[in-house]
């Protein structure tokens, strides 16, 4: 196991309502809870450069990093990727992650998604950035016996990170540990979201069926994990209390 050197952060979608009301205050609260990094999601793309710089200064002051951002598929288009590059460079990020490919129903459609990511990797590389892809249930649901996530992995090279969302992988009936082992070095960040048949995604981290110890072991022994991100879509507690409880349990299970 890791000796605690792999940072654990928060996907800020977990505190989206708080963030919309008071961005700076929410980031301060997240740092105080003990999160070492954050991942901004789609609305960040609307920021002006000056705002991105003020956010970076706040993160620096709080001792937090932003290793990646979540982006709409459209942000990877030729006329939009420039702004994503600019903002991610200001934030000090390493990965520009496609958060979702939208409604894709055919394997050819998924090949085009892979092509978009592969082309973006060349554009991003010259700016010291790399693309990533974040799965939902859909990517693990086979089309004609082939899982879309396998199409993405096969049709992109290792510069494209495969960001694993554990909860949705399990919900789709797949084994996250097997997936990590099948893609060595590519699972460079993991969304630590739990799931159970009765509670869905509302269960807290550690309350669902995800085999966390096995996931951590696979991720840190060949998977290539560089940072973990807690993500919670909502729970029976207020959002900041939820993410406090999740981090506490993460540290207990991971041993960080």
Phi and psi in degrees as GROMACS dihedral restraints (atoms count N, CA, C in turn):
[ dihedral_restraints ]
;  ai    aj    ak    al  type     phi  dphi    fc
    3     4     5     6     1   -69.7    20    10
    4     5     6     7     1   155.9    20    10
    6     7     8     9     1   -96.1    20    10
    7     8     9    10     1    26.3    20    10
    9    10    11    12     1    91.9    20    10
   10    11    12    13     1     7.8    20    10
   12    13    14    15     1   -79.4    20    10
   13    14    15    16     1   -19.4    20    10
   15    16    17    18     1   -80.6    20    10
   16    17    18    19     1   118.0    20    10
   18    19    20    21     1   -66.7    20    10
   19    20    21    22     1   149.9    20    10
   21    22    23    24     1  -117.6    20    10
   22    23    24    25     1   126.9    20    10
   24    25    26    27     1  -124.4    20    10
   25    26    27    28     1  -171.1    20    10
   27    28    29    30     1  -126.1    20    10
   28    29    30    31     1   128.3    20    10
   30    31    32    33     1   -74.3    20    10
   31    32    33    34     1   116.5    20    10
   33    34    35    36     1   -67.4    20    10
   34    35    36    37     1    -9.4    20    10
   36    37    38    39     1   -58.1    20    10
   37    38    39    40     1   -26.4    20    10
   39    40    41    42     1   -62.4    20    10
   40    41    42    43     1   -26.4    20    10
   42    43    44    45     1  -124.5    20    10
   43    44    45    46     1    37.5    20    10
   45    46    47    48     1   -59.5    20    10
   46    47    48    49     1   -39.6    20    10
   48    49    50    51     1   -68.5    20    10
   49    50    51    52     1   -42.0    20    10
   51    52    53    54     1   -63.2    20    10
   52    53    54    55     1   -42.0    20    10
   54    55    56    57     1   -62.8    20    10
   55    56    57    58     1   -40.5    20    10
   57    58    59    60     1   -66.1    20    10
   58    59    60    61     1   -32.4    20    10
   60    61    62    63     1   -81.6    20    10
   61    62    63    64     1   -40.8    20    10
   63    64    65    66     1  -152.0    20    10
   64    65    66    67     1    89.8    20    10
   66    67    68    69     1   -61.9    20    10
   67    68    69    70     1   -53.9    20    10
   69    70    71    72     1   -62.0    20    10
   70    71    72    73     1   -45.6    20    10
   72    73    74    75     1   -61.6    20    10
   73    74    75    76     1   -37.9    20    10
   75    76    77    78     1   -68.9    20    10
   76    77    78    79     1   -41.1    20    10
   78    79    80    81     1   -63.4    20    10
   79    80    81    82     1   -39.2    20    10
   81    82    83    84     1   -62.4    20    10
   82    83    84    85     1   -43.5    20    10
   84    85    86    87     1   -62.9    20    10
   85    86    87    88     1   -41.6    20    10
   87    88    89    90     1   -64.0    20    10
   88    89    90    91     1   -40.0    20    10
   90    91    92    93     1   -65.6    20    10
   91    92    93    94     1   -40.7    20    10
   93    94    95    96     1   -64.4    20    10
   94    95    96    97     1   -35.1    20    10
   96    97    98    99     1   -63.3    20    10
   97    98    99   100     1   -29.8    20    10
   99   100   101   102     1   121.3    20    10
  100   101   102   103     1     9.3    20    10
  102   103   104   105     1   -74.0    20    10
  103   104   105   106     1   138.4    20    10
  105   106   107   108     1   -95.0    20    10
  106   107   108   109     1   -18.6    20    10
  108   109   110   111     1  -150.8    20    10
  109   110   111   112     1   165.5    20    10
  111   112   113   114     1  -135.2    20    10
  112   113   114   115     1   156.7    20    10
  114   115   116   117     1  -122.8    20    10
  115   116   117   118     1   116.9    20    10
  117   118   119   120     1   -78.1    20    10
  118   119   120   121     1   150.9    20    10
  120   121   122   123     1  -114.1    20    10
  121   122   123   124     1  -176.6    20    10
  123   124   125   126     1   -36.4    20    10
  124   125   126   127     1   -45.7    20    10
  126   127   128   129     1   -59.0    20    10
  127   128   129   130     1   -19.9    20    10
  129   130   131   132     1   -57.4    20    10
  130   131   132   133     1   -29.4    20    10
  132   133   134   135     1   -61.8    20    10
  133   134   135   136     1   -21.7    20    10
  135   136   137   138     1   -80.8    20    10
  136   137   138   139     1    -6.8    20    10
  138   139   140   141     1   -63.4    20    10
  139   140   141   142     1   148.0    20    10
  141   142   143   144     1   -82.3    20    10
  142   143   144   145     1   160.9    20    10
  144   145   146   147     1   -56.9    20    10
  145   146   147   148     1   -43.3    20    10
  147   148   149   150     1   -60.2    20    10
  148   149   150   151     1   -39.5    20    10
  150   151   152   153     1   -67.6    20    10
  151   152   153   154     1   -42.4    20    10
  153   154   155   156     1   -58.9    20    10
  154   155   156   157     1   -39.4    20    10
  156   157   158   159     1   -66.1    20    10
  157   158   159   160     1   -37.7    20    10
  159   160   161   162     1   -68.6    20    10
  160   161   162   163     1   -35.8    20    10
  162   163   164   165     1   -66.6    20    10
  163   164   165   166     1   -43.1    20    10
  165   166   167   168     1   -60.0    20    10
  166   167   168   169     1   -42.0    20    10
  168   169   170   171     1   -62.4    20    10
  169   170   171   172     1   -42.3    20    10
  171   172   173   174     1   -62.9    20    10
  172   173   174   175     1   -45.3    20    10
  174   175   176   177     1   -58.8    20    10
  175   176   177   178     1   -44.5    20    10
  177   178   179   180     1   -60.4    20    10
  178   179   180   181     1   -44.4    20    10
  180   181   182   183     1   -62.0    20    10
  181   182   183   184     1   -34.0    20    10
  183   184   185   186     1   -86.6    20    10
  184   185   186   187     1    -7.3    20    10
  186   187   188   189     1    72.6    20    10
  187   188   189   190     1    26.1    20    10
  189   190   191   192     1  -109.2    20    10
  190   191   192   193     1   152.4    20    10
  192   193   194   195     1  -114.0    20    10
  193   194   195   196     1   158.8    20    10
  195   196   197   198     1  -122.9    20    10
  196   197   198   199     1   104.8    20    10
  198   199   200   201     1   -87.7    20    10
  199   200   201   202     1   -19.8    20    10
  201   202   203   204     1  -157.6    20    10
  202   203   204   205     1   159.5    20    10
  204   205   206   207     1  -128.3    20    10
  205   206   207   208     1   152.9    20    10
  207   208   209   210     1   -97.7    20    10
  208   209   210   211     1   133.8    20    10
  210   211   212   213     1  -130.9    20    10
  211   212   213   214     1   147.9    20    10
  213   214   215   216     1   -68.0    20    10
  214   215   216   217     1   156.3    20    10
  216   217   218   219     1   -56.6    20    10
  217   218   219   220     1   -36.3    20    10
  219   220   221   222     1   -60.0    20    10
  220   221   222   223     1   -26.2    20    10
  222   223   224   225     1   -64.9    20    10
  223   224   225   226     1   -14.9    20    10
  225   226   227   228     1   -91.3    20    10
  226   227   228   229     1    -3.8    20    10
  228   229   230   231     1   -71.0    20    10
  229   230   231   232     1   153.4    20    10
  231   232   233   234     1   -51.4    20    10
  232   233   234   235     1   -39.4    20    10
  234   235   236   237     1   -83.1    20    10
  235   236   237   238     1    -6.3    20    10
  237   238   239   240     1  -116.6    20    10
  238   239   240   241     1   -21.1    20    10
  240   241   242   243     1   -65.4    20    10
  241   242   243   244     1   -27.7    20    10
  243   244   245   246     1   -58.4    20    10
  244   245   246   247     1   -43.0    20    10
  246   247   248   249     1   -68.7    20    10
  247   248   249   250     1   -37.8    20    10
  249   250   251   252     1   -62.4    20    10
  250   251   252   253     1   -43.3    20    10
  252   253   254   255     1   -60.5    20    10
  253   254   255   256     1   -48.2    20    10
  255   256   257   258     1   -58.4    20    10
  256   257   258   259     1   -49.2    20    10
  258   259   260   261     1   -66.2    20    10
  259   260   261   262     1   -42.5    20    10
  261   262   263   264     1   -66.6    20    10
  262   263   264   265     1   -34.7    20    10
  264   265   266   267     1   -65.6    20    10
  265   266   267   268     1   -42.6    20    10
  267   268   269   270     1   -60.9    20    10
  268   269   270   271     1   -42.6    20    10
  270   271   272   273     1   -72.6    20    10
  271   272   273   274     1   -13.4    20    10
  273   274   275   276     1    78.7    20    10
  274   275   276   277     1    23.1    20    10
  276   277   278   279     1   -76.2    20    10
  277   278   279   280     1   164.9    20    10
  279   280   281   282     1  -114.6    20    10
  280   281   282   283     1   -31.0    20    10
  282   283   284   285     1  -122.7    20    10
  283   284   285   286     1   131.9    20    10
  285   286   287   288     1  -104.5    20    10
  286   287   288   289     1   106.3    20    10
  288   289   290   291     1   -99.0    20    10
  289   290   291   292     1   131.4    20    10
  291   292   293   294     1   -79.3    20    10
  292   293   294   295     1   113.4    20    10
  294   295   296   297     1   -75.7    20    10
  295   296   297   298     1   -25.1    20    10
  297   298   299   300     1  -166.7    20    10
  298   299   300   301     1   147.8    20    10
  300   301   302   303     1   -96.8    20    10
  301   302   303   304     1     1.1    20    10
  303   304   305   306     1    79.8    20    10
  304   305   306   307     1  -157.0    20    10
  306   307   308   309     1   -83.9    20    10
  307   308   309   310     1    97.8    20    10
  309   310   311   312     1  -115.2    20    10
  310   311   312   313     1   125.4    20    10
  312   313   314   315     1  -114.6    20    10
  313   314   315   316     1    -9.8    20    10
  315   316   317   318     1  -124.9    20    10
  316   317   318   319     1   159.1    20    10
  318   319   320   321     1   -65.6    20    10
  319   320   321   322     1   -33.2    20    10
  321   322   323   324     1   -63.9    20    10
  322   323   324   325     1   -38.5    20    10
  324   325   326   327     1   -60.9    20    10
  325   326   327   328     1   -41.3    20    10
  327   328   329   330     1   -69.0    20    10
  328   329   330   331     1   -33.3    20    10
  330   331   332   333     1   -63.3    20    10
  331   332   333   334     1   -35.8    20    10
  333   334   335   336     1   -68.4    20    10
  334   335   336   337     1   -35.1    20    10
  336   337   338   339     1   -61.8    20    10
  337   338   339   340     1   -45.7    20    10
  339   340   341   342     1   -59.5    20    10
  340   341   342   343     1   -41.3    20    10
  342   343   344   345     1   -63.2    20    10
  343   344   345   346     1   -42.2    20    10
  345   346   347   348     1   -58.4    20    10
  346   347   348   349     1   -44.5    20    10
  348   349   350   351     1   -65.4    20    10
  349   350   351   352     1   -42.8    20    10
  351   352   353   354     1   -64.5    20    10
  352   353   354   355     1   -43.1    20    10
  354   355   356   357     1   -65.1    20    10
  355   356   357   358     1   -38.8    20    10
  357   358   359   360     1   -64.0    20    10
  358   359   360   361     1   -33.0    20    10
  360   361   362   363     1   -62.3    20    10
  361   362   363   364     1   -34.6    20    10
  363   364   365   366     1   -70.1    20    10
  364   365   366   367     1   -42.8    20    10
  366   367   368   369     1   -64.5    20    10
  367   368   369   370     1   -43.9    20    10
  369   370   371   372     1   -71.4    20    10
  370   371   372   373     1   -33.5    20    10
  372   373   374   375     1   -56.1    20    10
  373   374   375   376     1   -38.2    20    10
  375   376   377   378     1   -70.1    20    10
  376   377   378   379     1    -8.8    20    10
  378   379   380   381     1  -113.7    20    10
  379   380   381   382     1    17.4    20    10
  381   382   383   384     1    58.3    20    10
  382   383   384   385     1    35.9    20    10
  384   385   386   387     1  -123.7    20    10
  385   386   387   388     1   158.4    20    10
  387   388   389   390     1  -133.4    20    10
  388   389   390   391     1   148.5    20    10
  390   391   392   393     1   -83.7    20    10
  391   392   393   394     1   158.8    20    10
  393   394   395   396     1  -138.2    20    10
  394   395   396   397     1   164.6    20    10
  396   397   398   399     1  -131.6    20    10
  397   398   399   400     1   131.8    20    10
  399   400   401   402     1  -108.8    20    10
  400   401   402   403     1   123.0    20    10
  402   403   404   405     1   -85.6    20    10
  403   404   405   406     1   153.3    20    10
  405   406   407   408     1  -117.4    20    10
  406   407   408   409     1  -163.3    20    10
  408   409   410   411     1   -62.8    20    10
  409   410   411   412     1   -41.1    20    10
  411   412   413   414     1   -49.9    20    10
  412   413   414   415     1   -41.9    20    10
  414   415   416   417     1   -69.4    20    10
  415   416   417   418     1   -16.6    20    10
  417   418   419   420     1  -103.0    20    10
  418   419   420   421     1     5.6    20    10
  420   421   422   423     1   -96.2    20    10
  421   422   423   424     1   114.1    20    10
  423   424   425   426     1   -61.9    20    10
  424   425   426   427     1   142.6    20    10
  426   427   428   429     1  -114.9    20    10
  427   428   429   430     1   113.7    20    10
  429   430   431   432     1    57.5    20    10
  430   431   432   433     1    37.5    20    10
  432   433   434   435     1    83.8    20    10
  433   434   435   436     1    -1.9    20    10
  435   436   437   438     1  -117.2    20    10
  436   437   438   439     1   130.3    20    10
  438   439   440   441     1   -80.9    20    10
  439   440   441   442     1   132.8    20    10
  441   442   443   444     1   -52.5    20    10
  442   443   444   445     1   -36.1    20    10
  444   445   446   447     1   -62.9    20    10
  445   446   447   448     1   -30.7    20    10
  447   448   449   450     1   -69.7    20    10
  448   449   450   451     1   -35.1    20    10
  450   451   452   453     1   -63.9    20    10
  451   452   453   454     1   -43.2    20    10
  453   454   455   456     1   -64.5    20    10
  454   455   456   457     1   -45.3    20    10
  456   457   458   459     1   -62.8    20    10
  457   458   459   460     1   -42.3    20    10
  459   460   461   462     1   -71.4    20    10
  460   461   462   463     1   -32.6    20    10
  462   463   464   465     1  -101.2    20    10
  463   464   465   466     1    16.0    20    10
  465   466   467   468     1  -132.6    20    10
  466   467   468   469     1   155.4    20    10
  468   469   470   471     1   -92.1    20    10
  469   470   471   472     1  -178.2    20    10
  471   472   473   474     1   -68.2    20    10
  472   473   474   475     1   -10.0    20    10
  474   475   476   477     1   -71.1    20    10
  475   476   477   478     1   -15.7    20    10
  477   478   479   480     1   -92.2    20    10
  478   479   480   481     1   110.3    20    10
  480   481   482   483     1   -69.7    20    10
  481   482   483   484     1   140.0    20    10
  483   484   485   486     1  -103.6    20    10
  484   485   486   487     1    96.2    20    10
  486   487   488   489     1   -79.1    20    10
  487   488   489   490     1   114.4    20    10
  489   490   491   492     1   -86.9    20    10
  490   491   492   493     1   121.1    20    10
  492   493   494   495     1   -93.9    20    10
  493   494   495   496     1   107.8    20    10
  495   496   497   498     1   -64.6    20    10
  496   497   498   499     1   -47.4    20    10
  498   499   500   501     1   -59.1    20    10
  499   500   501   502     1   -46.0    20    10
  501   502   503   504     1   -71.2    20    10
  502   503   504   505     1   -31.8    20    10
  504   505   506   507     1   -61.3    20    10
  505   506   507   508     1   -46.7    20    10
  507   508   509   510     1   -67.7    20    10
  508   509   510   511     1   -42.4    20    10
  510   511   512   513     1   -58.2    20    10
  511   512   513   514     1   -35.2    20    10
  513   514   515   516     1   -79.5    20    10
  514   515   516   517     1     0.2    20    10
  516   517   518   519     1    89.0    20    10
  517   518   519   520     1    14.5    20    10
  519   520   521   522     1  -101.5    20    10
  520   521   522   523     1   164.5    20    10
  522   523   524   525     1  -103.6    20    10
  523   524   525   526     1   110.1    20    10
  525   526   527   528     1   -62.3    20    10
  526   527   528   529     1   -35.2    20    10
  528   529   530   531     1   -64.8    20    10
  529   530   531   532     1   -45.0    20    10
  531   532   533   534     1   -62.1    20    10
  532   533   534   535     1   -39.2    20    10
  534   535   536   537     1   -65.2    20    10
  535   536   537   538     1   -42.6    20    10
  537   538   539   540     1   -60.9    20    10
  538   539   540   541     1   -45.9    20    10
  540   541   542   543     1   -66.2    20    10
  541   542   543   544     1   -29.1    20    10
  543   544   545   546     1   -77.2    20    10
  544   545   546   547     1   -18.0    20    10
  546   547   548   549     1  -127.4    20    10
  547   548   549   550     1    62.4    20    10
  549   550   551   552     1   -57.6    20    10
  550   551   552   553     1   136.5    20    10
  552   553   554   555     1    79.2    20    10
  553   554   555   556     1    -5.1    20    10
  555   556   557   558     1  -104.6    20    10
  556   557   558   559     1   -13.9    20    10
  558   559   560   561     1   -92.8    20    10
  559   560   561   562     1    68.5    20    10
  561   562   563   564     1   -81.8    20    10
  562   563   564   565     1   -12.7    20    10
  564   565   566   567     1  -146.3    20    10
  565   566   567   568     1   151.3    20    10
  567   568   569   570     1  -131.0    20    10
  568   569   570   571     1   131.8    20    10
  570   571   572   573     1   -86.4    20    10
  571   572   573   574     1   111.8    20    10
  573   574   575   576     1   -86.5    20    10
  574   575   576   577     1    83.7    20    10
  576   577   578   579     1  -121.1    20    10
  577   578   579   580     1   129.9    20    10
  579   580   581   582     1   -95.1    20    10
  580   581   582   583     1   172.5    20    10
  582   583   584   585     1  -157.5    20    10
  583   584   585   586     1   145.6    20    10
  585   586   587   588     1  -142.3    20    10
  586   587   588   589     1   158.2    20    10
  588   589   590   591     1   -61.8    20    10
  589   590   591   592     1   -38.9    20    10
  591   592   593   594     1   -84.0    20    10
  592   593   594   595     1   -34.9    20    10
  594   595   596   597     1  -102.7    20    10
  595   596   597   598     1    -7.0    20    10
  597   598   599   600     1    57.9    20    10
  598   599   600   601     1  -136.4    20    10
  600   601   602   603     1   -89.5    20    10
  601   602   603   604     1     2.5    20    10
  603   604   605   606     1   -81.9    20    10
  604   605   606   607     1   -11.5    20    10
  606   607   608   609     1   -69.8    20    10
  607   608   609   610     1   147.6    20    10
  609   610   611   612     1   -74.3    20    10
  610   611   612   613     1   161.9    20    10
  612   613   614   615     1   -53.8    20    10
  613   614   615   616     1   130.1    20    10
  615   616   617   618     1    91.4    20    10
  616   617   618   619     1    -9.0    20    10
  618   619   620   621     1   -96.8    20    10
  619   620   621   622     1   -10.6    20    10
  621   622   623   624     1   -96.6    20    10
  622   623   624   625     1  -154.3    20    10
  624   625   626   627     1  -100.0    20    10
  625   626   627   628     1    -1.9    20    10
  627   628   629   630     1   -63.4    20    10
  628   629   630   631     1   131.3    20    10
  630   631   632   633     1   -84.0    20    10
  631   632   633   634     1    77.0    20    10
  633   634   635   636     1   -57.5    20    10
  634   635   636   637     1   -42.8    20    10
  636   637   638   639     1   -61.2    20    10
  637   638   639   640     1   -41.0    20    10
  639   640   641   642     1   -68.1    20    10
  640   641   642   643     1   -39.1    20    10
  642   643   644   645     1   -62.2    20    10
  643   644   645   646     1   -48.0    20    10
  645   646   647   648     1   -60.5    20    10
  646   647   648   649     1   -42.5    20    10
  648   649   650   651     1   -62.6    20    10
  649   650   651   652     1   -46.3    20    10
  651   652   653   654     1   -66.0    20    10
  652   653   654   655     1   -41.1    20    10
  654   655   656   657     1   -63.9    20    10
  655   656   657   658     1   -36.5    20    10
  657   658   659   660     1   -95.5    20    10
  658   659   660   661     1    -4.1    20    10
  660   661   662   663     1  -124.9    20    10
  661   662   663   664     1    63.4    20    10
  663   664   665   666     1   119.2    20    10
  664   665   666   667     1   -28.8    20    10
  666   667   668   669     1   -65.4    20    10
  667   668   669   670     1   -32.2    20    10
  669   670   671   672     1    91.9    20    10
  670   671   672   673     1    15.8    20    10
  672   673   674   675     1   -59.6    20    10
  673   674   675   676     1   134.1    20    10
  675   676   677   678     1  -109.4    20    10
  676   677   678   679     1   -26.9    20    10
  678   679   680   681     1  -161.9    20    10
  679   680   681   682     1   149.4    20    10
  681   682   683   684     1  -104.9    20    10
  682   683   684   685     1   150.6    20    10
  684   685   686   687     1  -131.2    20    10
  685   686   687   688     1   120.8    20    10
  687   688   689   690     1   -73.3    20    10
  688   689   690   691     1   135.0    20    10
  690   691   692   693     1  -136.0    20    10
  691   692   693   694     1   131.1    20    10
  693   694   695   696     1  -132.9    20    10
  694   695   696   697     1   124.3    20    10
  696   697   698   699     1   -81.3    20    10
  697   698   699   700     1    -7.5    20    10
  699   700   701   702     1   145.8    20    10
  700   701   702   703     1   157.9    20    10
  702   703   704   705     1  -156.5    20    10
  703   704   705   706     1  -169.2    20    10
  705   706   707   708     1   -79.4    20    10
  706   707   708   709     1    -3.1    20    10
  708   709   710   711     1  -113.2    20    10
  709   710   711   712     1   161.4    20    10
  711   712   713   714     1   -59.3    20    10
  712   713   714   715     1   155.3    20    10
  714   715   716   717     1   -56.9    20    10
  715   716   717   718     1   -47.5    20    10
  717   718   719   720     1   -68.4    20    10
  718   719   720   721     1   -33.8    20    10
  720   721   722   723     1   -67.4    20    10
  721   722   723   724     1   -39.9    20    10
  723   724   725   726     1   -57.3    20    10
  724   725   726   727     1   -51.3    20    10
  726   727   728   729     1   -72.9    20    10
  727   728   729   730     1   -22.1    20    10
  729   730   731   732     1   -68.1    20    10
  730   731   732   733     1   -47.5    20    10
  732   733   734   735     1   -62.2    20    10
  733   734   735   736     1   -42.1    20    10
  735   736   737   738     1   -62.2    20    10
  736   737   738   739     1   -42.5    20    10
  738   739   740   741     1   -66.4    20    10
  739   740   741   742     1   -38.8    20    10
  741   742   743   744     1   -60.8    20    10
  742   743   744   745     1   -45.4    20    10
  744   745   746   747     1   -68.4    20    10
  745   746   747   748     1   -39.3    20    10
  747   748   749   750     1   -55.7    20    10
  748   749   750   751     1   -49.4    20    10
  750   751   752   753     1   -62.7    20    10
  751   752   753   754     1   -36.3    20    10
  753   754   755   756     1   -66.9    20    10
  754   755   756   757     1   -46.8    20    10
  756   757   758   759     1   -74.0    20    10
  757   758   759   760     1   -42.1    20    10
  759   760   761   762     1   -77.0    20    10
  760   761   762   763     1   -30.1    20    10
  762   763   764   765     1    84.0    20    10
  763   764   765   766     1    21.1    20    10
